[in-house]
Amino acid sequence: MDQDQLAIKRIVEKRDIEWLCHFTPVENLDNIRKNGLKLRHALSRDEVKVTDSSRFDPFSNSICLSISKPNDWMLRKKLSQGFELCLLLIDPAVLYEKKCLFYPHNAATKSYRYMDENSLMGDVALEALFDKEITYQKSGYNPTTLMRERNLFECETTSSQAEVQCLETIEPRYIKRIIMDDIDLTYYQIRSFVRGRSDYRSVGINNNSVSEKSTNMSSIISGFKEGGREFKDECNNIVEGIKNYHKVVDEEEKKWRKELGIKSDHKVSAVSVWIGIIKEIAVILIPIALALIAM
């Protein structure tokens, strides 16, 4: 493994990227199990069914992937067109073991149409998919800027349409799981599935796992508990935020009192009153919420 590959691997490990996503018509599965994912030019006319016979990105021969979750906009579009799709979860080693191009937004966007191939490769190009701010431009439109949402996991790209294009065949050994029926759109949902939440049942087929969902009360409770743990963490963050904000307000009030020459604490500012009320509400409600989650 060379230095460029090692640099990409470090990003994969640092961001805890566990899988890449690729959706395809269900009828292609038999071929994919045998031959993996092939480049477009290597496919015979009747070998597989494609969802995009006309592609406008400069490397239309490539295999389209996304990181950690599917491109929900494109997936919904293809489902609405009547395609019966399944989702492949692919080993992220593809990012550094195969030749890949990295696009912060949809590869067909005007912004990337004439970019040099080398500028889309390597660790810097990969890390750019997770930037706090991404700007792109569609044909006929002004530039659009996306800000990274605070609730995204480290392994999620800033744009939900960020794209990886693999320029080599992806052999069957890289395909770790195949999700059938009601494809999950979010990283959290897919992660719950991969970690074995009980509302899924898996059947191993040819070293891959083809999975179907089943719903029952225990699975629903399990989902609430897992979500509750994350909500508890968010509550703790909110509490800390309130505490820090209160400290800032206290300091500002002290400065204000000093400037006005107020020595007595008997006169309380309106800000202090409202902060006190908010604190009292938080003290009462947050423990109740946490207690309910823990049940």
C-alpha positions in Angstrom: 0.0 0.0 0.0 1.5 3.4 -1.0 1.4 6.7 0.9 -1.7 7.9 -1.0 -3.6 4.8 -0.2 -2.5 5.0 3.5 -3.7 8.6 3.7 -7.2 7.6 2.5 -7.3 4.6 4.8 -6.5 6.9 7.8 -9.5 9.1 6.9 -11.7 6.0 6.7 -10.6 4.9 10.1 -10.7 8.4 11.6 -14.2 9.0 10.5 -15.3 5.4 11.2 -16.6 4.8 7.7 -18.0 1.3 7.9 -19.6 0.9 4.4 -20.3 2.4 1.0 -23.7 2.2 -0.6 -24.8 1.3 -4.1 -28.4 0.6 -5.1 -29.3 -1.6 -8.1 -32.4 -3.4 -9.5 -33.1 -6.7 -7.7 -32.9 -8.6 -11.0 -29.2 -7.8 -11.2 -28.3 -9.7 -8.0 -27.5 -13.0 -9.5 -25.0 -11.5 -11.9 -23.5 -9.3 -9.1 -23.0 -12.3 -6.8 -21.1 -14.0 -9.6 -19.2 -11.1 -11.2 -19.4 -8.2 -8.7 -20.0 -4.6 -10.0 -18.6 -4.0 -13.4 -17.8 -0.8 -15.2 -20.5 0.2 -17.8 -18.4 -0.6 -20.9 -17.6 -4.1 -19.6 -21.3 -5.0 -19.5 -23.1 -6.6 -22.4 -26.3 -5.0 -23.5 -28.6 -7.6 -21.8 -26.3 -8.6 -18.9 -27.9 -6.2 -16.3 -30.7 -3.7 -16.0 -29.5 -0.1 -15.6 -31.4 2.7 -13.9 -29.7 5.5 -15.7 -29.2 4.9 -19.5 -28.2 8.5 -19.9 -25.6 9.9 -17.6 -24.2 13.4 -17.7 -21.2 13.1 -15.5 -17.7 13.1 -17.2 -16.9 9.5 -16.1 -20.2 7.8 -17.0 -18.3 4.5 -17.3 -17.7 4.4 -13.5 -19.6 2.7 -10.6 -21.5 5.2 -8.5 -21.2 4.9 -4.7 -22.1 7.0 -1.7 -20.6 7.0 1.8 -22.5 5.6 4.8 -26.0 6.1 3.3 -27.6 6.1 -0.1 -28.2 9.2 -2.1 -31.8 9.7 -0.9 -32.8 12.1 -3.7 -31.7 9.7 -6.4 -33.0 6.6 -4.6 -36.5 8.2 -4.2 -36.4 9.3 -7.9 -35.6 5.7 -9.1 -38.2 4.1 -6.9 -40.9 6.6 -8.2 -40.0 5.5 -11.7 -41.0 1.9 -10.8 -37.6 0.2 -10.2 -37.5 -2.6 -7.7 -34.2 -1.8 -5.9 -32.0 -3.4 -3.3 -29.1 -1.7 -1.5 -25.6 -3.1 -1.4 -23.3 -2.3 1.5 -19.7 -2.4 0.3 -16.4 -2.6 2.1 -14.9 0.9 2.4 -11.5 -0.6 1.5 -12.7 0.1 -2.0 -11.8 3.8 -1.3 -8.1 3.1 -1.1 -7.7 -0.3 -2.8 -9.5 0.9 -6.0 -9.1 4.0 -8.2 -11.8 6.4 -7.0 -12.9 9.9 -7.7 -14.6 12.0 -4.9 -17.3 14.6 -5.5 -18.6 16.8 -2.7 -22.0 16.9 -4.5 -23.7 15.2 -7.4 -21.0 14.3 -10.0 -23.2 15.5 -12.9 -23.3 19.0 -11.5 -21.8 21.7 -13.7 -19.1 22.5 -11.1 -17.3 19.2 -11.6 -17.9 18.7 -15.4 -14.5 20.1 -16.5 -12.4 19.4 -13.4 -9.1 17.6 -13.8 -9.3 13.9 -12.8 -6.3 14.3 -10.4 -8.0 17.0 -8.4 -10.8 14.6 -7.6 -8.5 11.9 -6.3 -6.6 11.3 -3.0 -7.1 12.1 0.6 -7.6 15.8 0.2 -10.4 15.2 -2.3 -12.0 12.7 0.0 -11.9 14.9 3.1 -13.5 17.7 1.1 -16.7 15.7 1.1 -17.0 16.4 4.9 -16.2 20.1 4.8 -18.2 22.5 6.9 -19.2 24.4 3.8 -19.7 23.1 0.2 -20.4 25.3 -2.8 -21.6 23.9 -6.1 -23.3 25.3 -9.2 -25.9 23.7 -11.5 -26.3 24.8 -15.1 -28.4 27.9 -15.4 -28.3 28.6 -11.7 -26.3 30.7 -9.3 -23.8 28.9 -7.0 -25.4 27.1 -4.0 -23.7 26.8 -0.6 -24.5 23.9 1.8 -23.5 24.2 5.4 -22.7 21.0 7.3 -25.6 20.1 9.7 -24.6 19.7 13.4 -26.5 16.4 13.8 -24.5 14.5 11.1 -22.2 11.6 12.2 -18.5 12.0 11.4 -18.9 9.3 8.7 -21.7 11.2 6.9 -20.9 13.5 4.0 -22.0 17.2 4.2 -24.1 16.8 1.1 -26.6 13.9 0.9 -25.7 13.8 -2.9 -22.0 13.5 -2.4 -20.6 10.9 -4.7 -17.8 8.4 -5.1 -17.0 7.1 -8.6 -15.0 3.8 -8.7 -13.1 3.4 -12.0 -12.4 -0.4 -11.4 -14.5 -3.5 -11.1 -15.7 -4.2 -7.5 -15.4 -7.9 -6.9 -18.1 -9.9 -5.0 -15.8 -10.2 -1.9 -16.2 -6.4 -1.3 -20.0 -6.7 -1.0 -20.8 -7.3 2.6 -24.6 -7.1 2.8 -27.6 -6.8 0.5 -30.7 -5.1 1.9 -34.0 -6.0 0.4 -37.4 -4.4 0.9 -38.0 -0.9 2.3 -34.5 0.4 1.8 -33.4 2.6 4.7 -32.4 6.1 3.8 -30.5 7.3 6.8 -27.1 6.2 8.3 -28.7 5.7 11.7 -31.3 3.3 10.3 -28.7 1.3 8.4 -26.4 1.2 11.4 -29.2 -0.2 13.5 -29.7 -2.9 10.9 -26.0 -3.7 10.6 -25.6 -3.9 14.4 -28.2 -6.6 14.6 -31.3 -4.8 15.9 -34.1 -7.4 16.3 -36.5 -5.9 13.7 -34.3 -7.5 11.0 -33.6 -11.1 10.1 -30.7 -12.1 7.9 -30.1 -15.1 5.7 -26.6 -15.8 4.6 -26.2 -16.5 0.9 -22.8 -17.1 -0.8 -20.9 -15.2 1.9 -23.2 -12.2 1.6 -26.1 -11.4 3.9 -29.5 -10.9 2.2 -31.8 -9.3 4.8 -35.5 -8.7 5.1 -37.3 -6.7 7.8 -39.8 -8.0 10.2 -41.6 -5.8 12.8 -42.6 -6.8 16.3 -43.0 -5.0 19.7 -39.6 -6.0 21.0 -37.9 -4.5 18.0 -39.8 -1.3 18.5 -38.8 -1.1 22.1 -35.2 -1.9 21.1 -35.3 1.0 18.6 -36.6 3.4 21.3 -33.9 2.3 23.7 -31.1 2.9 21.2 -32.6 6.2 20.1 -33.1 7.1 23.8 -29.4 6.7 24.5 -28.5 9.2 21.9 -31.3 11.5 23.1 -29.9 11.3 26.6 -26.5 12.4 25.2 -28.2 15.3 23.5 -30.0 16.2 26.7 -26.7 16.3 28.6 -25.2 18.5 25.9 -28.2 20.9 26.3 -27.7 21.0 30.1 -24.1 21.8 29.7 -25.0 24.5 27.1 -27.5 26.1 29.6 -24.9 26.1 32.3 -22.3 27.7 30.1 -24.8 30.3 28.8 -25.8 31.1 32.4 -22.2 31.7 33.3 -21.9 34.1 30.4 -25.1 35.9 31.5 -23.9 36.2 35.1 -20.6 37.7 34.0 -22.4 40.2 31.7 -24.8 41.1 34.5 -21.9 41.7 36.9 -20.3 44.0 34.4 -23.6 45.8 33.9 -24.1 46.3 37.7 -20.5 47.5 38.0 -21.0 50.1 35.2 -24.2 51.4 36.8 -22.8 51.4 40.3 -25.4 48.9 41.6 -24.0 47.1 44.7 -27.1 45.5 46.0 -28.4 42.2 44.6 -32.0 43.1 45.5 -32.6 44.5 42.1 -32.6 41.6 39.6 -32.6 42.2 35.9 -35.3 40.8 33.7 -32.7 38.6 32.0 -31.8 37.0 35.3 -35.5 36.3 36.0 -36.0 34.5 32.7 -32.8 32.6 33.0 -33.9 31.5 36.5 -37.2 30.3 35.2 -35.6 28.4 32.3 -33.2 26.8 34.7 -36.0 25.7 37.0 -37.9 24.2 34.1 -34.9 22.4 32.8 -34.1 21.0 36.3 -37.6 19.6 36.6 -38.2 18.3 33.0 -34.8 16.9 31.9 -34.5 14.3 34.8 -38.1 13.2 34.1 -37.2 12.7 30.4 -34.1 10.8 31.2 -35.9 8.6 33.7 -38.5 7.7 31.0 -35.8 6.8 28.6 -34.1 4.6 31.1 -37.3 2.6 31.7 
